[in-house]
Amino acid sequence: MIKKINYKVIDNFLSEEEYNNIHNLLHNKYFPWYYFPDITNTNKESKGYLFYLAHTFYAEDSPNSSYFNQIKFLLKKIDTKSLIRIKANLYPNQGNNEPLNEMHIDYPFKHKGAIYSINTCNGGTILKDGTFIKSVKNRLLLFDPSEMHDSKSASDVKARLNININYF
């Protein structure tokens, strides 16, 4: 039997103005997105055809993007002590609504994670106990990403967008 996973969902996490600022940043046609042929950090191709786009704001102990200051306020709102990584994910509609890869962990050590949803869609996050957290505009999921989890693609919008934060 798989034990129940601890997580917290906060709807309407940001004010309308804060949400619109992030939404507009990620939807700007000049915002740089980068191609990743695999969904997890395992360097294993995801089901042969699935891919995603990402923008890393912070990694390896320093800002990795000139846009970092525009999303930095999120860190205070989730009470981070130390940051591991922040990245925006854009999962294109690839014609199905299935898990994107195998269950995975973000890093092999205990830490905290937050997934902030930019849009509402039929995609979301699947926790190791099978709990499905749907992507809902302005929703924050707090959980332990050192526990197994997976992403689920969206088939009802052009793309599923979120910001993934790993921290202590």
Protein Blocks (a to p, Z undefined) as FASTA:
>chain_A
ZZdddddddehkbafklmmmmmmmmmpmkbccdddfbfblnopaehhlaccddddfbggh
iafbfklmmmmmmmmmnopabdfbdcddddddehiacdfbdcddfbfcdcddddddfbdc
fbdcddfkopacdddehiacdddfkbccdddddfkbfbdcddddddZZ
